[in-house]
Structures are given as C-alpha cells and as structure tokens.
Amino acid sequence: MLRFRLFATSAFALAIFSTSLSTPRASDFYKDKALTILVGYSPGGVYDIQARIFSQHIGKSIHGEPKVIVQNMPGAGSLKAANYLYKIAPQDGTYIGSFANGLITQQLFDPEGIQFDAQRFKWIGSSMSETNIVYAWHTTDFTSMADVQAREMVVPGTGAGANSVTLPKIMNAVLGTKFRVVAGYPGAAETMLAIERGEAQGHAGGTLTNLNASKPTWLAEGKVRILGQISLKKHPNLQQTPLIIEMVTNQHDKAALHLMLAKQAVAFPLAAPPETPSDRLAVLRAAFVQTVNDSKFRAAAAKFNIELDLTTGEEIETLVQSIFDSPPHVITRARALIISAQK
C-alpha cells in the first residue's frame, strides 16, 4: 500500500523551485549536463531500485532536463560512497548520492573511516521513513524474539556502520539476544541471497521497505516471519509485532537506542557534496519534491511496494542538527553500544 505524506514545507520548496529557475545561473546550468546519482550499494537492493526510479523522473523536473545516470559504488556498508561524495565527487551540482542513513550518526558514535561531516552535506531530501525489522526464514524454528534470546541466530551483514551489522549486536547488548553476524556482503541483495541459500537464518536490521521491494512475495508466501520492529513507532501493517525499544528495561539504554533510531525519519537520504552552490542545491531540492509529488513517479514506486513519506532537505538539516545537539550522556551511552557492536 502506498502511503504519501506531504510536509507543509513542500509548498515552500516548490516556491524555491520557481524562483531559483528564474535566475540565469540556476536555469542554464543543467542544460546539456548529466546528473549522477551515486548509490552506496550494489544493484538489486532498495537503494538501487529507488535511485533508478528517481533517475527516470527527476531530470524532467529540472530545467534543461539533464541526463540522469545511476552509479553503484558498494563498499563498507555505503561508507565508501559517502566518503567519495564528500571529498572526491564534483561539487558543482552534477553529483548527488544515496547512502545508509546510519552514517548520519556514525561520526558521533564511531568515526573510524569517516571522512565527512554529516552536518556539512547538502541534504536534498528523503522520500521515505523506515521500519527496521527482525525476521526469520520459514524453515527455521525462530518464531519470536524470545527464541533469539534463547539460542543463536545467524544473520548476514554488510559493512561497519550498516544497520545489518550494528543493530543485531546492539540488541545482543541491551536485550540479551544471541545474533551472530556474518559481515562482508556487498549489499542487501546479497544478504537476502545468503538467507535463501541457507547461509543465514534470517535478518536483523534490514527494513520492511527493502524486504517488500526486493522480495515482494516473501511475506505473502510465508517465507519469512517478522519477529520484531527496531523502530520508534509501529508500522501500520505490523501492529501485532513488538517494538524492540519497548522490550528494553534499562532507561539509559532506552534513551541511547532512541537517539540511534532518530535517523529512521530519513530512510534513504539523498545528499549533495558540501560545496554545492546554493542556487543549484535549491533546484535539486525542489526537483526532488516535485518528483515525489509526481503521479507517474508514485505509480512506479508503488509497483515495488515502496511507501512514500516525504522529508525535505531543510527538514533533514534540522534533524541532523538535533541529533548532534543531543545530551552528552546519551551520546556517550550510544557511542559505547556502537563501539561494542563493532568488535
């Protein structure tokens, strides 16, 4: 089912769009140019799927209708792509990128390998929020979170900082679960293949959106069982599935987990490099909003069971700042959990 929510700021963003295109610099720049969408994961996962849907529509919302190219750069749970976008990619408005939302907070918790400042990215927007989930393959005997607390469950992961690696280990720390993470898979598509092959028994940290988009028949055919939601609120379609955060009894751990999950409002963020000119950023932001509003884009997203939930670039900026302004003791506890999860 397609959910679509418009923020009040969308109208403001569209006004920016009209205004920015009236200036010669912004209106002429993208003519005869190519716009590259850098994706931090391999083809086949929801990051790649969403980027390719955007690539078919967003150019039409930019004056000059630039050619839009998707470039995959998997590695280290999309950290490789985020670093590239920040330091190496052209800073002229011709490169934007999509990477794990966990990297928004990663520099607060475990900055090893981070070559960017999340507060300096030029955020374009996010078309979705997310609900991370724990699920088990149908041939296993895991039917509840209590089962995972009682015995080991093998789950696949990508790279450092990725939810598929950190979230199961954090659950081990605050809930006493017994996830064993096998890391090193290039992307979501490979982790799901690992489950099908029997290399893993389920997943702990992937998203409901990714599951529905990449494997739309798994739930309908009963191939997976959803055991828990790693989110701040229940998904409308999972009202009977428990929230992990409600199972946490230690209040310090609960506050730290709340901070770590704040990024879920920005499920699949698009960002531009930090020195992207402001007028071109305004064009990209407004084109993003216009694209998400477009009925053809929404219909294309619905074919992949992608539930749209718009967050503008300005709203992401506000969210990122609020995360970095969190109380020191909460950041310290969250950092301790994250660092432990990296071991």
Sequence and secondary structure as in RCSB ss.txt:
>XXXX:A:sequence
MLRFRLFATSAFALAIFSTSLSTPRASDFYKDKALTILVGYSPGGVYDIQARIFSQHIGKSIHGEPKVIVQNMPG
AGSLKAANYLYKIAPQDGTYIGSFANGLITQQLFDPEGIQFDAQRFKWIGSSMSETNIVYAWHTTDFTSMADVQA
REMVVPGTGAGANSVTLPKIMNAVLGTKFRVVAGYPGAAETMLAIERGEAQGHAGGTLTNLNASKPTWLAEGKVR
ILGQISLKKHPNLQQTPLIIEMVTNQHDKAALHLMLAKQAVAFPLAAPPETPSDRLAVLRAAFVQTVNDSKFRAA
AAKFNIELDLTTGEEIETLVQSIFDSPPHVITRARALIISAQK
>XXXX:A:secstr
       THHHHHHHHHHHHTTSHHHHHHTTT EEEEEESS TTSHHHHHHHHHHTTGGGGSTT  EEEEEE   
GGGHHHHHHHHHTS SSSSEEEE  TTHHHHHHH  TT  S TTTSEEEEES    EEEEEETTSS  SHHHHHH
S EEEE  STT HHHHHHHHHHHHH   EEEE   SSHHHHHHHHHHTS SEEEEEEHHHHHHH TTTTTTT EE
EEEEESSS  TT TTS BHHHH   HHHHHHHHHHHGGGGSSSEEEE TT  HHHHHHHHHHHHHHHH HHHHHH
HHHTT     EEHHHHHHHHHHHHTS HHHHHHHHHHHHHHH 
